[in-house]
Amino acid sequence: MLDDTTANRPPAPAKKAGAGFIAAYSFAYLGVWMAALTPIIVTLPMRVRQIDPQNYVADLSGILAAGALLAMLANPFFGRLSDRTTSRFGMRRPWLLVGAGAGFIGFGIIAFVPTIPAIALGWCLAQISVNILLAITTALLPDQIPAEQRGRVSGYLSMCMTVAPTVGAFLAKRFVETPALMFFAPAIVMALGAVILALVMKDRHQSPGSVPPYSVNDFFRSFWVDWLKHTDFSWIWLSRFLRFFSLALLMSYQAYFVSDHLGMNREQTSAIIVMSTIINAVMGVIGANAAGMLSDFFKRRKTLLTLASLTYATGLVTLAFANSELLFYIAIGFTGIGHGAFIALDFAVVSEVLPDAETSSAKNLGVFNMANALPQSIAPALAPMLLGLSGGNNYTALFLAAGMTSVVAGFLVQLIKKVR
């Protein structure tokens, strides 16, 4: 089962990826995003509020900010280590297993130790583990998927990312009276997906002599690309950063919006969040598929990326003025379509403008993934200021700010030159 290819610096794979590998790849990606998103959307806010009902907003902001900072550093760092790994088991496979194991420990601390400092520690470890796996799974796109399949496979991965919160929310609702399983269920799926992918993939290999010794400079270069030289990469990075900033504001505070602004109790909030994730997933799959088909037909990704960002912003503006459960669901529908379409397209775009794709793909995709993680650190720091305007709990200001950043993100992609 552990059959591998041996090449130090191979070109993009010429042989098409088989259905079995694509299925295992997609399942592993689903598991990673389940573990990454379910706690943010559902379980972590509930757990924090249960332990500290007086200061839950500040507690959650601090926990999310600390975890996001470590996530931002972990992704390119472990991507760089993966690019330099000379294990006989391959470049990527060992890190799939390390990430799965670390995740079990982190989510276990959150589940079993009911204090805010312990939850912060567990969440930081969980974020490191998730970002190890994200660094590896994103690197597999240029590693294992030839260029003619990347658009379709990117669409599958986008759908997995969109569906992940729904599956996670269902598991959380199923185990709402058992906090340990609320956190462990997504971690189990993540670990299972990582192990299956490790078993079926034909990993790349490097000989020890082909990799120079690791240095302090290598560590700092893990977090850097030449932004002025690779301007197309810079624009798509900044666009994703702003889009994920708006996403972080929505995901981190939608449960509190439902309870505080719409006046729902704990059981009602849980049910509404589950329904919203279903709506988000369905509309996200529609958006991802539509974007993929339109992209293939018109051969223009930038215009569709801009439209996707504007659609997402429409949902956030609707949410800013929502005062009923129905309007909340309508807003989530718009954000689902916009997010699904954006992720399907920007992942394909970055694979075409990635610097040094043959030699440093995991490291540079790790730098790209910093655009996912960094907003999760900044957004919780800014959110209390926005919420505190005009007397507190100002969700209108919060979601209008999120909508404006999505609009800017949509127009930045028009500056990319290499992709139409």
C-alpha positions, 0 to 999 in steps of 0.5 A, spaced: 500 500 500 505 504 501 508 504 494 511 511 492 514 514 486 522 517 487 523 523 484 527 529 487 524 535 483 519 532 479 515 536 474 507 537 475 505 530 474 503 527 467 499 522 469 492 523 471 490 522 478 485 516 479 478 516 482 480 512 488 486 517 490 481 523 488 476 520 493 481 519 499 484 526 497 477 529 498 475 526 504 481 528 508 480 535 506 473 534 508 476 532 515 481 537 516 476 543 515 471 539 519 476 540 525 478 547 523 471 550 522 466 546 527 469 548 533 469 556 531 462 556 528 458 551 533 462 548 539 467 553 541 463 559 543 458 554 546 464 551 551 466 558 552 460 561 554 458 555 558 465 556 562 465 563 563 458 566 562 460 573 564 466 574 559 465 569 554 466 574 548 472 577 550 475 570 552 473 567 545 476 573 542 483 571 546 482 564 544 481 565 537 486 570 536 492 566 540 490 560 535 490 563 529 497 566 530 500 559 531 496 557 525 499 562 521 506 560 523 505 553 523 502 552 516 508 555 512 513 552 517 511 545 516 510 546 509 517 548 509 519 542 513 515 537 508 518 540 502 525 538 505 523 531 508 527 526 506 524 520 510 523 513 507 516 514 507 516 520 503 515 527 503 508 528 505 506 522 508 509 523 515 506 529 516 499 527 515 500 522 521 503 527 525 498 532 524 492 527 526 496 525 532 497 532 535 489 534 533 487 528 538 491 531 543 489 538 542 481 537 542 482 532 547 484 538 552 478 542 550 473 536 551 476 534 558 479 540 561 473 545 563 477 552 564 479 557 559 486 557 560 486 549 558 481 551 552 486 556 550 492 551 550 488 545 547 485 550 541 492 552 540 495 545 539 489 543 535 490 549 530 497 547 529 495 540 527 490 542 523 494 547 519 500 541 518 494 538 515 492 544 511 499 545 509 500 538 506 493 537 503 494 543 499 501 541 497 498 535 494 494 539 488 500 541 484 504 534 487 499 529 485 494 533 480 496 534 473 494 541 470 488 539 466 485 536 472 486 541 477 480 546 476 475 540 477 479 537 483 479 544 486 471 544 485 471 538 489 475 540 494 471 547 495 465 543 496 468 539 501 470 545 505 463 548 504 460 541 506 464 540 512 461 545 517 454 542 516 457 535 517 460 538 523 454 541 526 450 535 525 455 531 529 455 537 534 448 537 535 448 529 535 452 529 541 450 536 544 449 533 551 456 529 551 462 535 550 467 530 549 464 527 543 462 534 540 470 535 539 472 528 538 467 527 532 470 532 527 477 530 530 476 522 529 474 524 521 480 528 520 485 523 523 481 517 519 481 521 512 489 523 514 491 516 515 487 513 509 490 518 504 497 516 507 496 509 505 493 510 498 498 516 496 504 515 491 508 520 495 514 524 492 521 522 495 528 526 496 534 523 497 538 526 504 544 529 499 539 533 495 537 537 501 542 542 504 542 543 512 536 547 515 538 553 517 536 559 521 535 563 514 531 557 512 526 558 518 525 565 516 524 564 509 518 559 511 514 565 511 516 569 505 516 570 498 518 575 493 512 579 493 514 584 488 517 579 483 511 575 484 505 580 484 500 575 481 501 571 487 501 577 492 494 580 489 491 573 490 494 572 497 491 579 499 484 578 496 484 571 500 486 575 506 480 580 505 475 574 504 477 570 510 477 576 514 470 577 512 469 570 513 472 570 520 467 575 522 461 572 520 463 565 523 466 567 529 460 571 531 454 568 528 452 564 534 452 570 538 448 574 533 443 568 534 442 568 541 444 576 543 440 579 537 435 574 535 434 572 542 434 565 542 436 560 547 441 555 547 437 549 544 434 554 539 441 557 537 444 550 536 438 548 531 438 555 527 446 554 526 445 547 524 440 549 519 444 555 517 450 550 515 445 546 511 443 552 507 450 554 507 453 548 504 447 547 499 448 554 496 456 553 497 455 547 492 451 550 487 456 556 487 462 552 486 459 548 481 456 554 477 463 557 478 467 551 475 462 550 469 462 558 467 469 558 468 470 552 463 465 555 458 468 563 458 475 561 460 475 567 465 476 566 472 477 573 475 470 576 473 467 570 476 471 571 483 469 579 483 462 576 482 463 571 488 465 576 492 460 581 491 455 576 492 458 574 499 458 582 501 450 582 499 449 576 504 453 580 509 449 587 508 443 583 509 445 580 515 447 586 518 440 589 518 436 582 519 431 582 525 428 575 524 430 568 523 428 568 516 432 574 514 438 570 517 437 564 513 437 568 506 443 572 508 447 565 509 444 563 503 447 569 499 454 568 503 454 560 501 453 561 494 459 567 494 464 563 498 463 556 494 464 560 488 470 564 490 474 558 494 473 554 487 476 559 483 481 562 487 484 555 489 485 554 481 488 561 480 493 560 485 496 553 483 497 557 476 501 563 479 504 559 485 512 561 485 517 555 485 511 550 484 516 544 483 521 545 489 517 549 494 510 548 493 508 546 500 512 552 503 509 557 498 502 554 499 503 555 506 504 562 505 498 562 501 494 559 507 497 564 512 491 568 508 486 564 511 489 564 518 492 571 519 484 574 519 482 569 524 487 573 529 486 580 527 478 579 526 477 577 534 481 583 536 477 588 532 470 585 533 469 587 540 471 594 538 466 594 532 461 590 537 462 596 542 460 601 537 453 605 539 452 601 546 455 594 545 452 588 541 452 592 534 452 587 529 450 591 524 457 595 524 460 588 525 457 585 518 457 591 514 465 592 515 465 584 513 461 586 507 466 592 505 472 587 506 469 582 501 468 588 496 475 590 496 477 583 495 473 582 489 476 587 485 483 586 487 483 580 483 482 584 477 490 586 478 492 579 476 495 579 469 497 571 468 490 569 469 484 571 465 
